[in-house]
Amino acid sequence: MLLPEVEAFLLERDIKQVVLFGIEAHVCVQQTTLDLLNKGIEVHVIADSTSSRSKMDRQFAFERLRQAGAVISTSESTLLQLVGDKDNEHFKAIQGLIMKSAPTSDLVPASETKRPECSN
């Protein structure tokens, strides 16, 4: 849910885009995202930084949010988008963070993430 004081903060600063992540994708994150979208604010939900008690709740929340107009992305993709390119003074520090092994998100079964074997 979009709290009045947060809405006032966004309006005072003319903020048009928000990066959102948190606990309970299907409740808190979903309600806040839908409220922000209804206010005309573009919302980017970070899938690998947003949880739910069940995988199904999480998947359906992301599907609903995508259909409502939110952008569902990953922390790595979002960080690199914010940094822009290698000329940014913070690029090396961000690169160091993302070079670490990424945690499993459970959004795609591990069997689907393996690359197919090439046959010659």
BABA-564778 format. One record per residue: residue number from 1; x, y, z of N, C-alpha, C in turn. Coordinates in nm, 2 decimals, decimal comma, always signed. Example, Ala and Ser with C-alpha at 12.3 -4.5 7.8 and 13.67 -1.06 7.14 Angstrom:
% BABA-564778
    i    n.xx    n.yy    n.zz   ca.xx   ca.yy   ca.zz    c.xx    c.yy    c.zz
    1   +1,32   -0,57   +0,78   +1,23   -0,45   +0,78   +1,32   -0,33   +0,78
    2   +1,28   -0,22   +0,71   +1,37   -0,11   +0,71   +1,29   +0,00   +0,79
END
This chain:
% BABA-564778
    i    n.xx    n.yy    n.zz   ca.xx   ca.yy   ca.zz    c.xx    c.yy    c.zz
    1   +0,08   -0,12   +0,00   +0,00   +0,00   +0,00   +0,09   +0,12   +0,00
    2   +0,05   +0,22   -0,08   +0,13   +0,34   -0,09   +0,08   +0,43   +0,02
    3   +0,17   +0,46   +0,12   +0,14   +0,54   +0,23   +0,14   +0,69   +0,19
    4   +0,05   +0,77   +0,26   +0,04   +0,91   +0,22   +0,17   +0,99   +0,23
    5   +0,25   +0,96   +0,33   +0,38   +1,03   +0,34   +0,47   +0,99   +0,23
    6   +0,47   +0,87   +0,18   +0,55   +0,83   +0,07   +0,50   +0,90   -0,06
    7   +0,37   +0,90   -0,08   +0,31   +0,96   -0,19   +0,35   +1,11   -0,20
    8   +0,34   +1,18   -0,08   +0,38   +1,32   -0,07   +0,53   +1,34   -0,11
    9   +0,61   +1,25   -0,06   +0,75   +1,26   -0,09   +0,78   +1,25   -0,24
   10   +0,71   +1,15   -0,31   +0,73   +1,13   -0,45   +0,67   +1,25   -0,53
   11   +0,56   +1,30   -0,49   +0,50   +1,42   -0,56   +0,59   +1,54   -0,54
   12   +0,64   +1,57   -0,42   +0,72   +1,69   -0,40   +0,84   +1,69   -0,48
   13   +0,90   +1,57   -0,51   +1,02   +1,56   -0,59   +1,00   +1,53   -0,74
   14   +0,87   +1,52   -0,77   +0,83   +1,49   -0,91   +0,90   +1,36   -0,96
   15   +0,90   +1,26   -0,87   +0,96   +1,13   -0,90   +0,86   +1,05   -0,99
   16   +0,91   +1,00   -1,11   +0,83   +0,93   -1,21   +0,86   +0,78   -1,22
   17   +0,97   +0,74   -1,16   +1,01   +0,60   -1,16   +1,05   +0,55   -1,03
   18   +1,01   +0,43   -0,99   +1,05   +0,37   -0,86   +1,10   +0,23   -0,88
   19   +1,20   +0,20   -0,81   +1,25   +0,06   -0,80   +1,20   +0,00   -0,67
   20   +1,13   -0,11   -0,68   +1,06   -0,17   -0,56   +1,10   -0,31   -0,54
   21   +1,12   -0,35   -0,42   +1,15   -0,49   -0,38   +1,11   -0,50   -0,23
   22   +1,08   -0,63   -0,19   +1,05   -0,65   -0,05   +1,00   -0,78   -0,02
   23   +0,93   -0,79   +0,09   +0,87   -0,92   +0,14   +0,73   -0,93   +0,10
   24   +0,69   -1,05   +0,07   +0,55   -1,08   +0,03   +0,51   -1,01   -0,10
   25   +0,56   -1,07   -0,21   +0,53   -1,01   -0,34   +0,38   -1,01   -0,37
   26   +0,31   -1,10   -0,32   +0,17   -1,11   -0,35   +0,08   -1,02   -0,26
   27   +0,14   -0,96   -0,16   +0,06   -0,87   -0,08   +0,12   -0,73   -0,08
   28   +0,22   -0,71   +0,00   +0,27   -0,57   +0,02   +0,33   -0,51   -0,11
   29   +0,42   -0,59   -0,17   +0,48   -0,54   -0,30   +0,37   -0,52   -0,40
   30   +0,28   -0,61   -0,41   +0,18   -0,60   -0,52   +0,09   -0,48   -0,49
   31   +0,04   -0,46   -0,37   -0,04   -0,35   -0,34   +0,03   -0,21   -0,37
   32   +0,15   -0,21   -0,32   +0,23   -0,08   -0,34   +0,25   -0,06   -0,49
   33   +0,29   -0,16   -0,56   +0,31   -0,15   -0,71   +0,18   -0,10   -0,78
   34   +0,07   -0,16   -0,75   -0,06   -0,12   -0,81   -0,09   +0,02   -0,78
   35   -0,07   +0,06   -0,65   -0,10   +0,20   -0,61   -0,01   +0,30   -0,69
   36   +0,12   +0,27   -0,70   +0,21   +0,35   -0,77   +0,17   +0,36   -0,92
   37   +0,14   +0,25   -0,98   +0,10   +0,25   -1,12   -0,03   +0,33   -1,14
   38   -0,12   +0,32   -1,05   -0,24   +0,40   -1,06   -0,22   +0,55   -1,05
   39   -0,11   +0,59   -0,99   -0,07   +0,73   -0,97   +0,02   +0,78   -1,09
   40   +0,04   +0,69   -1,19   +0,12   +0,72   -1,31   +0,27   +0,71   -1,29
   41   +0,31   +0,64   -1,19   +0,45   +0,62   -1,16   +0,50   +0,49   -1,22
   42   +0,61   +0,49   -1,30   +0,66   +0,37   -1,35   +0,73   +0,29   -1,24
   43   +0,70   +0,16   -1,24   +0,75   +0,07   -1,13   +0,84   -0,04   -1,19
   44   +0,96   -0,06   -1,13   +1,05   -0,17   -1,16   +1,05   -0,26   -1,04
   45   +1,00   -0,38   -1,05   +1,01   -0,47   -0,93   +1,13   -0,57   -0,95
   46   +1,21   -0,58   -0,85   +1,33   -0,66   -0,86   +1,29   -0,80   -0,81
   47   +1,28   -0,89   -0,91   +1,23   -1,03   -0,88   +1,32   -1,10   -0,78
   48   +1,45   -1,09   -0,80   +1,54   -1,17   -0,71   +1,57   -1,10   -0,57
   49   +1,50   -0,99   -0,55   +1,50   -0,93   -0,42   +1,36   -0,92   -0,35
   50   +1,27   -0,99   -0,41   +1,13   -0,99   -0,36   +1,09   -1,14   -0,33
   51   +1,03   -1,16   -0,21   +1,00   -1,29   -0,17   +0,85   -1,31   -0,15
   52   +0,81   -1,43   -0,13   +0,68   -1,47   -0,08   +0,69   -1,60   +0,00
   53   +0,59   -1,63   +0,07   +0,60   -1,76   +0,15   +0,60   -1,88   +0,05
   54   +0,53   -1,86   -0,06   +0,53   -1,97   -0,15   +0,57   -1,93   -0,29
   55   +0,63   -2,02   -0,36   +0,68   -1,99   -0,50   +0,56   -1,95   -0,59
   56   +0,44   -2,02   -0,57   +0,33   -1,99   -0,65   +0,28   -1,85   -0,63
   57   +0,27   -1,81   -0,50   +0,23   -1,67   -0,48   +0,32   -1,57   -0,54
   58   +0,45   -1,60   -0,54   +0,55   -1,51   -0,60   +0,53   -1,50   -0,75
   59   +0,52   -1,62   -0,81   +0,51   -1,62   -0,96   +0,38   -1,55   -1,01
   60   +0,27   -1,58   -0,94   +0,14   -1,51   -0,98   +0,15   -1,36   -0,95
   61   +0,21   -1,32   -0,85   +0,22   -1,18   -0,82   +0,30   -1,11   -0,93
   62   +0,41   -1,17   -0,97   +0,49   -1,11   -1,08   +0,42   -1,11   -1,21
   63   +0,34   -1,21   -1,24   +0,26   -1,21   -1,36   +0,15   -1,10   -1,36
   64   +0,09   -1,09   -1,24   -0,02   -0,98   -1,23   +0,05   -0,84   -1,25
   65   +0,16   -0,82   -1,18   +0,22   -0,69   -1,19   +0,27   -0,66   -1,33
   66   +0,32   -0,76   -1,40   +0,37   -0,74   -1,54   +0,25   -0,70   -1,62
   67   +0,13   -0,77   -1,60   +0,01   -0,74   -1,68   -0,04   -0,60   -1,65
   68   -0,02   -0,55   -1,52   -0,06   -0,42   -1,48   +0,03   -0,31   -1,53
   69   +0,15   -0,35   -1,58   +0,23   -0,24   -1,64   +0,37   -0,23   -1,57
   70   +0,39   -0,30   -1,47   +0,52   -0,30   -1,40   +0,63   -0,37   -1,48
   71   +0,75   -0,33   -1,46   +0,87   -0,39   -1,53   +0,92   -0,49   -1,42
   72   +0,93   -0,61   -1,45   +0,99   -0,71   -1,36   +1,13   -0,74   -1,41
   73   +1,23   -0,72   -1,32   +1,37   -0,73   -1,36   +1,45   -0,80   -1,25
   74   +1,58   -0,80   -1,27   +1,67   -0,86   -1,17   +1,75   -0,75   -1,11
   75   +1,81   -0,78   -0,99   +1,90   -0,68   -0,93   +2,02   -0,65   -1,02
   76   +2,08   -0,75   -1,08   +2,19   -0,73   -1,17   +2,16   -0,64   -1,28
   77   +2,05   -0,67   -1,35   +2,01   -0,59   -1,46   +1,98   -0,45   -1,42
   78   +1,91   -0,43   -1,31   +1,88   -0,30   -1,26   +2,00   -0,22   -1,22
   79   +2,09   -0,28   -1,15   +2,22   -0,21   -1,11   +2,29   -0,16   -1,24
   80   +2,31   -0,25   -1,34   +2,38   -0,21   -1,46   +2,31   -0,10   -1,54
   81   +2,17   -0,11   -1,53   +2,10   +0,00   -1,60   +2,12   +0,13   -1,53
   82   +2,12   +0,13   -1,40   +2,14   +0,25   -1,33   +2,28   +0,31   -1,34
   83   +2,38   +0,22   -1,35   +2,52   +0,27   -1,37   +2,54   +0,32   -1,51
   84   +2,47   +0,26   -1,61   +2,49   +0,31   -1,75   +2,59   +0,23   -1,83
   85   +2,72   +0,26   -1,80   +2,82   +0,20   -1,87   +2,95   +0,20   -1,79
   86   +3,06   +0,14   -1,85   +3,19   +0,13   -1,78   +3,25   +0,26   -1,75
   87   +3,21   +0,37   -1,81   +3,27   +0,50   -1,78   +3,22   +0,56   -1,65
   88   +3,11   +0,50   -1,59   +3,06   +0,55   -1,46   +3,16   +0,52   -1,35
   89   +3,18   +0,62   -1,27   +3,28   +0,61   -1,16   +3,25   +0,49   -1,06
   90   +3,13   +0,44   -1,06   +3,09   +0,34   -0,97   +3,09   +0,20   -1,04
   91   +3,12   +0,20   -1,17   +3,10   +0,07   -1,24   +3,18   -0,04   -1,18
   92   +3,31   -0,02   -1,15   +3,39   -0,13   -1,10   +3,34   -0,19   -0,97
   93   +3,29   -0,10   -0,88   +3,24   -0,14   -0,75   +3,11   -0,23   -0,77
   94   +3,03   -0,18   -0,86   +2,90   -0,26   -0,90   +2,94   -0,39   -0,96
   95   +3,03   -0,39   -1,05   +3,08   -0,51   -1,12   +3,13   -0,61   -1,02
   96   +3,20   -0,56   -0,92   +3,25   -0,65   -0,81   +3,13   -0,72   -0,74
   97   +3,02   -0,65   -0,72   +2,91   -0,70   -0,65   +2,84   -0,81   -0,73
   98   +2,83   -0,78   -0,86   +2,75   -0,88   -0,94   +2,83   -0,99   -0,99
   99   +2,96   -0,99   -0,98   +3,05   -1,10   -1,02   +3,04   -1,22   -0,93
  100   +2,99   -1,19   -0,81   +2,97   -1,30   -0,71   +2,86   -1,39   -0,76
  101   +2,86   -1,51   -0,72   +2,75   -1,60   -0,77   +2,62   -1,56   -0,73
  102   +2,53   -1,55   -0,83   +2,39   -1,50   -0,80   +2,31   -1,61   -0,73
  103   +2,23   -1,58   -0,63   +2,15   -1,68   -0,57   +2,04   -1,73   -0,66
  104   +1,99   -1,85   -0,63   +1,88   -1,91   -0,71   +1,75   -1,84   -0,68
  105   +1,67   -1,80   -0,77   +1,55   -1,73   -0,75   +1,43   -1,82   -0,74
  106   +1,44   -1,95   -0,79   +1,34   -2,05   -0,80   +1,22   -2,01   -0,89
  107   +1,25   -1,91   -0,98   +1,15   -1,87   -1,07   +1,15   -1,96   -1,20
  108   +1,27   -2,01   -1,23   +1,28   -2,10   -1,34   +1,35   -2,23   -1,29
  109   +1,29   -2,34   -1,31   +1,36   -2,47   -1,26   +1,50   -2,48   -1,31
  110   +1,59   -2,53   -1,23   +1,73   -2,54   -1,27   +1,75   -2,61   -1,40
  111   +1,66   -2,71   -1,42   +1,68   -2,79   -1,55   +1,66   -2,70   -1,67
  112   +1,58   -2,59   -1,66   +1,55   -2,50   -1,77   +1,66   -2,40   -1,79
  113   +1,75   -2,39   -1,69   +1,86   -2,29   -1,71   +1,99   -2,34   -1,77
  114   +1,99   -2,47   -1,79   +2,11   -2,53   -1,85   +2,11   -2,51   -2,00
  115   +2,23   -2,48   -2,05   +2,23   -2,46   -2,20   +2,23   -2,60   -2,27
  116   +2,16   -2,60   -2,38   +2,16   -2,73   -2,45   +2,30   -2,76   -2,51
  117   +2,32   -2,89   -2,52   +2,45   -2,93   -2,58   +2,44   -2,91   -2,74
  118   +2,55   -2,86   -2,79   +2,56   -2,85   -2,93   +2,61   -2,98   -3,00
  119   +2,55   -3,01   -3,10   +2,59   -3,13   -3,18   +2,65   -3,09   -3,31
  120   +2,76   -3,15   -3,34   +2,83   -3,12   -3,47   +2,82   -3,24   -3,56
END
